[in-house]
């Protein structure tokens, strides 16, 4: 459920215990349910639902859990009334953070998020206090080992498809484009024999902030605490 690259890498390296897996499944279920309520239960007609299901399957969420989450969204199963919330603020080192949550109690969640920020040396801001520092983009990732030998030719062809940026992060190639290009670019990548490991609509920082070895652990502790909160579904930063 992570955002920008460095934090994503740290989270991928964390051990997934049974309790953590259960918490991850709960968050995926909420994302699926909200997506169904917003756009219907057919993933072929609801791109947001398709992305939510793909992410859930990427974390090995059982099909039975996915089906229950869809049923909760259609009203075929009794579910809690959930509301989408967003919070913005700064963490240690002046790093901007945007937090998304799905909750049945907005007051409780807002209080909890504020406490997490304060406890870890951050500060919660007002609406659009930091969101303007990010662009909304389609972001796709695939293993660097699958990058074609003719990288220049691949990149030129990708640009023709609407790709705006291609970069490498750890062992992944990251492809970035306008949100409406997500499905087109994913289909094109797969036609090139590439296995798309992740595809999402995400916030991408316009500029990144470098922090030192003293502030970095504090920031990551804050992000850890957010990630462990049951209502938080996503957090993105502009950490370099």
SULKA-V181580 format. One record per residue. RES is the residue in one small letter. PSI is psi in radians with two decimals (none if undefined). BURIAL is 1 if it has 16 or more other ideal C-beta (glycine too) atoms within 10 Angstrom, else 0. Layout:
# SULKA-V181580
RES,PSI,BURIAL ; RES,PSI,BURIAL
This chain:
# SULKA-V181580
x,0.49,1 ; x,2.98,1 ; x,-1.89,1 ; x,2.79,1 ; x,-0.94,1 ; x,-0.76,1 ; x,-0.64,1 ; x,-0.74,1 ; x,-0.79,0 ; x,-0.75,0 ; x,-0.62,1 ; x,-0.44,0 ; x,-0.17,0 ; x,2.47,0 ; x,2.42,0 ; x,1.73,0 ; x,2.97,0 ; x,-0.72,0 ; x,-0.68,0 ; x,-0.68,0 ; x,-0.73,0 ; x,-0.73,0 ; x,-0.70,1 ; x,-0.75,1 ; x,-0.67,1 ; x,-0.73,1 ; x,-0.73,1 ; x,-0.71,1 ; x,-0.72,1 ; x,-0.73,1 ; x,-0.70,1 ; x,-0.81,1 ; x,-0.80,1 ; x,-0.66,1 ; x,-0.70,1 ; x,-0.79,1 ; x,-0.50,1 ; x,-0.58,0 ; x,0.17,1 ; x,2.92,0 ; x,0.04,1 ; x,1.91,0 ; x,-0.38,1 ; x,-0.37,0 ; x,-0.08,0 ; x,1.65,1 ; x,-0.63,1 ; x,-0.71,1 ; x,-0.72,1 ; x,-0.76,1 ; x,-0.73,1 ; x,-0.72,1 ; x,-0.75,1 ; x,-0.74,0 ; x,-0.70,1 ; x,-0.77,1 ; x,-0.57,0 ; x,-0.46,0 ; x,0.30,0 ; x,0.60,0 ; x,2.25,1 ; x,2.58,0 ; x,-0.59,0 ; x,-0.66,0 ; x,-0.71,0 ; x,-0.76,1 ; x,-0.67,0 ; x,-0.68,1 ; x,-0.68,1 ; x,-0.75,1 ; x,-0.67,1 ; x,-0.58,1 ; x,-0.51,1 ; x,-0.24,0 ; x,-0.03,0 ; x,-0.29,0 ; x,2.51,0 ; x,2.20,0 ; x,2.84,1 ; x,2.65,0 ; x,2.02,0 ; x,2.50,1 ; x,2.40,0 ; x,2.33,0 ; x,2.71,1 ; x,2.44,0 ; x,2.59,1 ; x,2.54,1 ; x,-2.96,1 ; x,2.46,1 ; x,-3.05,1 ; x,2.51,1 ; x,0.14,1 ; x,0.34,0 ; x,2.28,1 ; x,2.45,1 ; x,2.32,1 ; x,2.26,1 ; x,2.27,1 ; x,2.52,1 ; x,2.74,1 ; x,2.15,1 ; x,2.70,1 ; x,0.03,0 ; x,1.45,0 ; x,-0.65,0 ; x,-0.76,0 ; x,-0.80,0 ; x,-0.73,1 ; x,-0.74,1 ; x,-0.75,0 ; x,-0.77,1 ; x,-0.74,1 ; x,-0.73,0 ; x,-0.72,0 ; x,-0.80,1 ; x,-0.87,1 ; x,-0.77,0 ; x,-0.55,0 ; x,0.40,1 ; x,0.34,0 ; x,-3.07,1 ; x,2.32,0 ; x,2.38,1 ; x,-2.98,1 ; x,3.06,0 ; x,2.30,0 ; x,0.34,0 ; x,-0.48,1 ; x,-0.27,1 ; x,-0.51,0 ; x,-0.25,0 ; x,-0.01,1 ; x,2.66,1 ; x,2.54,0 ; x,2.13,0 ; x,2.75,1 ; x,2.27,1 ; x,2.16,1 ; x,2.51,1 ; x,2.53,1 ; x,2.77,1 ; x,2.40,0 ; x,-0.44,0 ; x,-0.35,0 ; x,0.07,0 ; x,2.17,1 ; x,2.60,0 ; x,-0.67,0 ; x,1.37,0 ; x,-0.71,0 ; x,-0.76,0 ; x,-0.69,0 ; x,-0.77,1 ; x,-0.67,1 ; x,-0.72,0 ; x,-0.64,0 ; x,-0.70,1 ; x,-0.68,0 ; x,-0.48,0 ; x,-0.17,0 ; x,0.09,0 ; x,2.35,1 ; x,-0.42,0 ; x,2.45,0 ; x,2.24,1 ; x,2.91,0 ; x,2.44,0 ; x,1.97,0 ; x,-2.11,0 ; x,0.37,0 ; x,2.57,1 ; x,2.26,1 ; x,2.18,1 ; x,2.30,1 ; x,2.45,1 ; x,3.13,1 ; x,2.57,1 ; x,-0.68,0 ; x,-0.15,0 ; x,-0.03,1 ; x,-0.95,1 ; x,-0.71,0 ; x,-0.81,0 ; x,-0.64,1 ; x,-0.80,1 ; x,-0.69,0 ; x,-0.77,1 ; x,-0.77,1 ; x,-0.55,0 ; x,-0.33,0 ; x,0.11,0 ; x,0.28,0 ; x,2.40,1 ; x,1.87,0 ; x,2.00,1 ; x,-0.37,0 ; x,2.40,1 ; x,2.26,1 ; x,2.86,1 ; x,2.05,0 ; x,2.90,1 ; x,2.27,1 ; x,2.22,1 ; x,2.42,1 ; x,-0.62,0 ; x,2.64,0 ; x,2.79,1 ; x,2.21,1 ; x,2.36,0 ; x,2.73,1 ; x,3.11,0 ; x,-0.24,0 ; x,-0.75,0 ; x,-0.52,1 ; x,-0.84,1 ; x,-0.60,0 ; x,-0.76,1 ; x,-0.79,1 ; x,-0.51,1 ; x,-0.68,1 ; x,-0.81,1 ; x,-0.64,1 ; x,-0.81,0 ; x,-0.69,1 ; x,-0.78,1 ; x,-0.56,1 ; x,-0.19,0 ; x,2.36,1 ; x,-0.47,0 ; x,-0.34,1 ; x,2.18,1 ; x,-0.33,1 ; x,2.51,1 ; x,2.38,1 ; x,2.53,1 ; x,2.99,1 ; x,0.49,1 ; x,2.40,1 ; x,none,0
